Amino acid sequence: MKFSFKADGYSLVEMLFMLFILGVLCGTVAHTFQGLQNRVQIQAASEALLSDVLSARAEALRRERRVTLCAAALDSSTQAALPTACASSASAAAWHQGWLVFEDTNSNGAWDEGEALLQQRPRIHPKVSATGNTTVSRYVSFGASGRSLSLNGAFQAGTITFCERGAKAKEGWLLVLNAVGRARLDKGQIAICP
C-alpha cells in the first residue's frame, strides 16, 4: 500500500497579498473604532452636564435659593484635578475644563467662600469641545422657582455645543436650556467645532 501526500501551500505572492488585505481591514476597523470612541465620549460629556443641570434645578427648588453651575476657570493643573474656581469672563470660559455646582447666595455667578459647593466635575476628555453661546457661555443659574435666570434676574436660555475638537461637519450634541429652565439634549450636525 502506497500513501501519497500532496503538499499544497501558498506562494510568497499569495501570502503577501493576504497580509496586505488583512492590514487594510485592521486599519479600517481601528479607524472606525476610534470614531465610535469619540462619539461615545462626546455623548457621555453632554449627558454628564445635562445631569448636573437637572440636579441644580432640583436643588434650587428644594433649597428655595439660587443654584448655579459655572464653567471652570482655565488653569494649568492636571486633568484629574477638580476645578476650584469659576471662569471670570465669557472669553475665559470653557465647559470642557469642568464645572462647579453651588448655592449662589450673592447671585454673582461665581463660587465664593461660604457658599455651599454641591458638585465639582473635572475636565472632560481632551478630544471633546464644550462651548456655550453668549447667554450660557460661563454659567447656568436657577432661581428658587426653578426658572433659569441671568445675573440681572432676566430669563436665561441658550445652547451648549458638544463636539469633536477641530472636526468639520460632524455630529455632536446640543444641550438646550429654555426660558423656563428646562433642559434637553438634541443631536445635531456641527459645521465647525472649536
TORKOL-279861 format. One record per residue: residue in three letters; x, y, z of N, C-alpha, C, O in turn. Coordinates in steps of 0.1 Angstrom, whole numbers, plus 2048, in hexadecimal, padded with zeros to 3 digits. Example, Ala and Ser with C-alpha at 12.3 -4.5 7.8 and 13.67 -1.06 7.14 Angstrom:
% residues 2
ala;884;7C7;84E;87B;7D3;84E;884;7DF;84E;88E;7DF;855
ser;880;7EA;847;889;7F5;847;881;800;84F;886;80B;850
***
This chain:
% residues 194
met;808;7F4;800;800;800;800;809;80C;800;812;80D;808
lys;806;815;7F7;80E;821;7F6;805;82E;7FA;7FA;830;7F5
phe;80B;836;802;804;843;806;80B;84E;7FF;817;84F;7FE
ser;803;857;7FB;809;863;7F5;803;870;7FB;7F7;871;7FD
phe;80C;878;7FF;808;885;805;80A;890;7FA;815;891;7F5
lys;800;898;7F9;801;8A3;7EF;804;8AF;7F8;7FC;8B3;800
ala;80F;8B6;7F6;812;8C2;7FD;80E;8CE;7F6;815;8D3;7ED
asp;802;8D3;7F9;7FD;8DF;7F3;800;8EA;7FD;7FE;8E8;809
gly;803;8F5;7F8;806;901;801;803;90E;7F9;7FE;90E;7EE
tyr;807;918;7FF;806;925;7F9;813;92A;7F4;81D;928;7FB
ser;813;931;7E9;820;937;7E4;822;943;7EC;81A;948;7F3
leu;82E;948;7EB;832;955;7F2;829;960;7EE;826;968;7F7
val;826;961;7E2;81E;96C;7DC;810;96B;7E2;80A;975;7E7
glu;80A;95F;7E3;7FD;95D;7E9;7FD;961;7F7;7F4;967;7FC
met;807;95D;7FE;808;960;80D;809;96F;80F;803;974;818
leu;811;976;807;813;984;809;806;98C;806;802;995;80C
phe;7FF;987;7FB;7F2;98D;7F8;7E8;98B;804;7E1;994;807
met;7E7;97F;80A;7DE;97D;815;7E2;986;821;7D9;98B;828
leu;7EF;988;823;7F3;990;82E;7F0;99F;82B;7EC;9A6;835
phe;7F0;9A3;81F;7ED;9B1;81B;7DE;9B3;81E;7DA;9BD;824
ile;7D5;9A9;819;7C7;9AA;81B;7C4;9AB;82A;7BC;9B3;82F
leu;7CA;9A2;832;7C8;9A2;841;7CC;9AF;847;7C6;9B4;850
gly;7D7;9B5;842;7DC;9C2;847;7D2;9CD;844;7CF;9D6;84D
val;7CC;9CD;838;7C2;9D7;835;7B6;9D6;83D;7B0;9E0;842
leu;7B1;9CA;83F;7A5;9C7;848;7A8;9CC;856;79F;9D2;85C
cys;7B4;9C9;85B;7B7;9CD;869;7B7;9DC;86A;7B2;9E1;874
gly;7BD;9E3;861;7BD;9F1;861;7B0;9F7;860;7AD;A01;867
thr;7A7;9F2;858;799;9F7;857;792;9F5;864;78A;9FE;869
val;793;9E9;86A;78D;9E6;877;792;9F0;882;78A;9F5;88A
ala;79F;9F2;882;7A5;9FB;88C;79F;A09;88B;79C;A10;895
his;79E;A0E;87E;799;A1C;87C;78A;A1D;880;786;A27;886
thr;783;A13;87C;774;A12;880;773;A12;88F;76A;A19;895
phe;77B;A0A;896;77A;A09;8A5;77E;A17;8AB;777;A1B;8B5
gln;788;A1E;8A6;78C;A2B;8AB;780;A35;8AA;77D;A3C;8B3
gly;779;A35;89E;76E;A3E;89C;763;A3A;8A6;75C;A43;8AB
leu;760;A2E;8A8;756;A29;8B1;759;A2E;8C0;751;A33;8C7
gln;766;A2C;8C3;76A;A30;8D1;769;A3F;8D2;764;A44;8DD
asn;76C;A47;8C8;76A;A56;8C9;75B;A5A;8CB;758;A62;8D3
arg;752;A53;8C3;744;A56;8C5;73F;A52;8D3;737;A59;8D8
val;744;A47;8D8;73F;A43;8E6;744;A4D;8F0;73D;A51;8F9
gln;750;A52;8EF;756;A5C;8F8;74E;A69;8F7;74B;A70;902
ile;74A;A6D;8EB;742;A7A;8EA;735;A78;8F0;730;A81;8F7
gln;72E;A6D;8EE;721;A6B;8F4;722;A6A;903;719;A6F;90A
ala;72C;A63;908;72D;A62;917;72F;A6F;91D;729;A72;928
ala;737;A78;917;739;A85;91D;72D;A8E;91C;72A;A94;926
ser;725;A8D;911;719;A94;911;70E;A8F;91B;707;A97;921
glu;70E;A82;91D;705;A7D;927;709;A80;935;700;A82;93D
ala;716;A81;938;71A;A85;945;716;A93;948;711;A96;953
leu;718;A9C;93E;714;AAA;941;705;AAB;942;6FF;AB3;94B
leu;6FD;AA4;93A;6EF;AA4;93B;6EA;A9F;948;6E1;AA5;94F
ser;6F0;A95;94D;6ED;A8F;95A;6EF;A9A;965;6E7;A9B;96E
asp;6FB;AA1;964;6FD;AAB;96F;6F4;AB8;96D;6F1;ABE;977
val;6F0;ABB;961;6E7;AC6;95F;6D9;AC2;965;6D3;ACA;96D
leu;6D5;AB6;963;6C8;AB1;969;6C9;AB1;978;6C0;AB4;97F
ser;6D5;AAC;97D;6D7;AAC;98C;6D7;ABA;992;6D1;ABC;99D
ala;6DD;AC3;98B;6DE;AD1;990;6D0;AD7;991;6CD;ADE;99A
arg;6C8;AD4;987;6BA;ADA;987;6B2;AD3;992;6AB;ADA;999
ala;6B4;AC6;994;6AD;AC0;99F;6B1;AC5;9AD;6A9;AC7;9B6
glu;6BE;AC8;9AE;6C4;ACD;9BB;6BE;ADB;9BD;6BB;ADF;9C9
ala;6BD;AE3;9B3;6B8;AF1;9B4;6AA;AF0;9B9;6A6;AF8;9C2
leu;6A2;AE7;9B4;694;AE5;9B9;694;AE0;9C7;68C;AE5;9CF
arg;69C;AD7;9CA;69C;AD1;9D7;6A1;ADB;9E2;69B;ADC;9ED
arg;6AC;AE2;9DF;6B1;AEB;9E9;6AA;AF9;9E9;6AC;B01;9F2
glu;6A3;AFC;9DE;69C;B08;9DC;6A6;B14;9DC;6A4;B1E;9E2
arg;6B1;B12;9D5;6BC;B1B;9D3;6C2;B1A;9C5;6C0;B10;9BF
arg;6C9;B24;9C1;6D0;B23;9B4;6DB;B19;9B5;6E3;B19;9BE
val;6DB;B10;9AA;6E6;B06;9A9;6EC;B08;99B;6E4;B0A;991
thr;6F9;B09;99A;700;B0C;98D;70A;B01;98A;710;AFB;992
leu;70B;AFF;97D;716;AF7;977;71F;B01;970;71A;B09;969
cys;72C;B00;972;735;B09;96B;740;B01;964;744;AF6;969
ala;744;B05;958;74F;AFF;951;75C;B02;959;75E;B0D;95E
ala;765;AF8;95A;771;AFA;962;77A;B03;95B;77B;B05;94F
ala;782;B0A;963;78D;B13;95E;798;B0B;958;79B;B00;95D
leu;79D;B10;94D;7A9;B09;947;7B5;B0A;950;7B8;B14;955
asp;7BB;AFE;952;7C7;AFE;95A;7D0;AF3;955;7CD;AEC;94C
ser;7DC;AF3;95A;7E6;AEA;955;7E8;ADD;95E;7F1;AD6;95C
ser;7DE;ADA;966;7DF;ACF;96F;7DC;AC2;967;7D9;AC3;95B
thr;7DE;AB7;96D;7DC;AAA;966;7CE;AA7;963;7C5;AAE;968
gln;7CB;A9F;959;7BE;A9C;955;7B5;A95;960;7A9;A97;960
ala;7BB;A8E;969;7B4;A87;973;7AF;A91;97E;7A6;A8E;986
ala;7B5;A9D;97F;7B2;AA6;98A;7A4;AAB;988;79F;AAE;97D
leu;79D;AAD;993;790;AB3;993;791;AC2;993;79A;AC8;999
pro;788;AC9;98C;789;AD7;98B;786;ADE;998;77E;AD8;9A0
thr;78B;AE9;99A;789;AF0;9A7;785;AFE;9A5;782;B06;9AF
ala;783;B03;999;77F;B11;996;777;B11;989;779;B09;980
cys;76F;B1B;988;767;B1D;97C;76E;B27;973;776;B2F;977
ala;76B;B26;966;771;B2F;95C;76B;B3D;95F;760;B3E;962
ser;774;B47;95E;770;B54;962;76A;B5C;956;763;B66;958
ser;76C;B57;94A;767;B5E;93E;763;B54;934;767;B48;934
ala;75A;B58;92B;755;B4E;920;761;B4A;917;761;B3E;913
ser;76B;B52;915;776;B4E;90C;77F;B44;913;786;B3D;90C
ala;77F;B44;920;788;B3A;927;780;B2D;92B;786;B24;931
ala;773;B2D;928;76B;B21;92C;76C;B16;921;76C;B19;915
ala;76C;B0A;926;76B;AFE;91E;765;AF3;926;76B;AEF;930
trp;75A;AEE;922;753;AE4;92A;75B;AD7;92A;75A;ACF;933
his;764;AD5;920;76C;AC8;91F;777;AC9;92A;77D;ABE;92C
gln;779;AD4;930;783;AD5;93B;77D;ACF;948;785;ACE;952
gly;770;ACC;948;76A;AC7;954;760;AD2;959;75F;ADD;953
trp;759;ACF;964;74F;AD9;969;74D;AD6;978;74F;ACC;97D
leu;747;AE1;97E;743;AE0;98C;734;AE3;98D;72E;AEA;985
val;72E;ADC;997;720;ADF;99A;720;AE4;9A9;725;ADD;9B1
phe;719;AEF;9AB;71A;AF5;9B9;70D;AFD;9BC;706;B01;9B2
glu;70B;AFF;9C8;700;B08;9CC;706;B17;9CB;70F;B1A;9D2
asp;700;B1E;9C2;705;B2C;9BF;6FD;B36;9C7;6F4;B3D;9C2
thr;701;B38;9D4;6FA;B41;9DD;6FA;B4F;9D9;6F1;B57;9DC
asn;705;B54;9D3;707;B62;9CF;703;B64;9C0;705;B6F;9BB
ser;6FF;B5A;9B9;6FA;B5B;9AB;704;B62;9A2;701;B6A;99A
asn;711;B5E;9A3;71B;B64;99B;721;B5A;990;729;B5D;988
gly;71C;B4D;990;720;B43;986;72E;B3E;989;733;B37;980
ala;734;B40;994;741;B3B;998;740;B35;9A6;73A;B3A;9AF
trp;748;B2A;9A7;748;B23;9B5;751;B2B;9BE;75D;B2D;9BB
asp;74B;B30;9C9;753;B38;9D3;754;B30;9E0;74C;B27;9E2
glu;75D;B34;9E8;75F;B2E;9F5;752;B2F;9FD;74C;B3A;9FD
gly;74E;B25;A03;742;B24;A0B;736;B1F;A04;72C;B1C;A0A
glu;736;B1E;9F7;72B;B19;9EF;72C;B0A;9EE;737;B05;9EC
ala;721;B03;9F0;721;AF4;9F0;725;AEF;9E2;71E;AF2;9D8
leu;72F;AE7;9E2;734;AE0;9D6;72C;AD3;9D5;72E;ACA;9DD
leu;724;AD1;9CA;71C;AC5;9C8;722;ABA;9BF;720;AAE;9C1
gln;72A;ABF;9B6;730;AB5;9AC;73C;ABB;9A5;73C;AC7;9A3
gln;746;AB3;9A3;752;AB7;99B;754;AAD;990;754;AA1;993
arg;756;AB1;984;759;AA7;979;766;AAB;973;769;AB7;970
pro;76F;AA1;971;77C;AA3;96B;77B;AA6;95C;770;AA5;956
arg;786;AA9;956;787;AAB;948;781;A9F;941;783;A93;945
ile;77B;AA1;935;777;A95;92D;782;A92;924;78C;A98;923
his;780;A87;91C;78A;A82;913;78F;A8D;90A;788;A95;905
pro;79D;A8D;908;7A3;A97;8FF;79E;A98;8F1;79F;AA3;8EB
lys;798;A8E;8EC;793;A8E;8DE;785;A95;8DD;780;A97;8D2
val;77F;A97;8E9;771;A9D;8E9;772;AAC;8EC;778;AB0;8F5
ser;76B;AB3;8E4;769;AC2;8E6;75B;AC4;8EB;751;ABF;8E6
ala;75A;ACD;8F5;74C;AD1;8FA;74C;AE0;8FC;753;AE5;905
thr;745;AE7;8F4;744;AF5;8F4;735;AFA;8F4;72D;AF4;8ED
gly;733;B04;8FC;725;B0A;8FC;724;B16;8F4;72E;B1D;8F2
asn;718;B19;8EF;716;B26;8E8;716;B31;8F3;718;B2E;8FF
thr;714;B3D;8EF;716;B49;8F7;70F;B48;905;715;B4B;90F
thr;703;B44;905;6FB;B44;912;6FF;B39;91B;6FD;B3A;927
val;705;B2E;916;709;B23;91F;718;B20;91D;71C;B14;920
ser;720;B2A;91A;72E;B27;917;736;B25;924;740;B1D;923
arg;732;B2A;92F;739;B28;93B;731;B23;947;737;B1E;951
tyr;724;B24;947;71C;B1F;952;70E;B1C;94E;709;B21;943
val;707;B13;955;6F9;B10;955;6F4;B11;963;6FA;B0B;96C
ser;6EA;B1A;965;6E5;B1C;973;6D6;B1A;974;6CE;B1E;96A
phe;6D2;B15;97F;6C3;B13;982;6BF;B1A;98E;6C6;B19;999
gly;6B4;B20;98E;6AE;B27;999;6A6;B1D;9A2;6A5;B12;99F
ala;6A1;B22;9AD;699;B1A;9B6;68D;B14;9B0;688;B09;9B5
ser;688;B19;9A5;67C;B14;99F;680;B09;994;677;B03;98E
gly;68D;B07;992;691;AFE;988;693;B03;97A;697;AFC;971
arg;691;B10;979;692;B17;96C;6A1;B1A;96A;6A8;B1E;973
ser;6A5;B1A;95D;6B3;B1E;95A;6B4;B2D;95A;6AB;B34;954
leu;6BE;B32;961;6BF;B41;963;6CD;B46;95F;6D7;B3F;962
ser;6CE;B51;959;6DB;B58;957;6DE;B5F;964;6D6;B5F;96D
leu;6EA;B65;965;6EE;B6B;971;6E5;B77;975;6E4;B7B;980
asn;6E0;B7E;96A;6D7;B89;96D;6C9;B86;96F;6C0;B8E;971
gly;6C6;B79;970;6B8;B74;973;6AF;B71;967;6A4;B6C;968
ala;6B4;B74;95B;6AC;B71;94F;6AD;B62;94C;6B6;B5C;951
phe;6A4;B5D;943;6A5;B4F;940;6B2;B4C;938;6B8;B55;932
gln;6B6;B40;93A;6C3;B3B;933;6BF;B2F;92A;6B9;B25;92F
ala;6C3;B30;91E;6C1;B25;915;6CE;B24;90C;6D4;B2F;909
gly;6D1;B18;907;6DD;B17;8FE;6E0;B09;8FB;6D9;B00;8FF
thr;6EB;B07;8F4;6F0;AFA;8EF;6FE;AF8;8F2;707;B01;8EF
ile;702;AEC;8F7;710;AE8;8F9;712;ADD;8EF;70B;AD3;8EF
thr;71C;ADF;8E7;71F;AD6;8DC;72B;ACC;8E0;735;AD1;8E4
phe;729;ABF;8DE;733;AB5;8E1;736;AAF;8D3;72E;AAA;8CC
cys;743;AAF;8D0;748;AA9;8C3;756;AA5;8C4;75D;AA7;8CE
glu;75B;A9E;8B9;769;A9A;8B9;771;AA6;8B5;770;AAC;8AB
arg;77B;AA9;8BE;784;AB4;8BC;78A;AB4;8AE;791;AAB;8AA
gly;788;AC0;8A7;78F;AC2;89A;788;ABB;88F;78C;ABC;883
ala;77C;AB4;891;775;AAD;886;76D;AB7;87E;769;AC1;883
lys;76A;AB3;872;762;ABB;869;757;AB2;864;759;AA6;860
ala;74A;AB7;865;73F;AB0;85F;73D;AA2;865;73C;A98;85E
lys;73D;AA1;872;73B;A94;879;730;A96;883;72C;AA1;887
glu;72A;A8A;887;71F;A8B;891;725;A8E;89F;730;A8B;8A3
gly;71C;A95;8A6;720;A99;8B4;713;A99;8BC;708;A95;8B7
trp;714;A9E;8C8;708;A9F;8D1;706;AAD;8D5;710;AB5;8D8
leu;6FA;AB2;8D6;6F6;ABF;8DB;6EE;ABE;8E8;6E4;AB8;8E8
leu;6F3;AC4;8F2;6EB;AC5;8FF;6E4;AD3;8FE;6EA;ADD;8FE
val;6D7;AD2;8FD;6CE;ADD;8FA;6C7;AE0;907;6C0;AD8;90D
leu;6C8;AED;90C;6C2;AF2;918;6B7;AFC;914;6BA;B06;90D
asn;6AA;AF9;917;6A0;B03;913;69D;B0D;91E;6A4;B0D;929
ala;695;B17;91B;692;B22;924;68C;B1F;931;68D;B27;93B
val;686;B13;932;680;B10;93F;689;B07;947;685;B02;952
gly;695;B04;942;69E;AFC;94A;69F;AED;947;6A6;AE6;94D
arg;698;AE9;93C;698;ADB;939;6A4;AD8;92F;6A6;AE1;926
ala;6AA;ACD;931;6B6;ACA;928;6B4;ABD;921;6AD;AB4;926
arg;6B9;ABC;915;6B8;AB0;90D;6C5;AAE;904;6CC;AB8;902
leu;6C7;AA2;900;6D2;A9F;8F6;6CC;A9D;8E9;6C3;A95;8E7
asp;6D2;AA3;8DE;6CF;AA1;8D1;6DB;A9D;8C9;6E6;AA2;8CC
lys;6DA;A93;8C0;6E5;A8F;8B7;6E5;A98;8AB;6DA;A9B;8A6
gly;6F0;A9D;8A7;6F0;AA6;89B;6FD;AA6;894;707;AA1;899
gln;6FD;AAB;888;709;AAC;87F;710;AB9;883;70A;AC4;883
ile;71D;AB8;886;725;AC4;88A;72E;AC8;87F;736;ABF;87A
ala;72C;AD4;87A;734;AD8;86E;743;AD8;871;74B;AD1;86A
ile;747;AE0;87B;755;AE0;87F;756;AE0;88E;74F;AE8;895
cys;75E;AD7;893;75F;AD6;8A2;76C;ADC;8A6;777;ADA;8A1
pro;76B;AE5;8B0;777;AED;8B4;781;AE3;8BC;78C;AE8;8C0
***
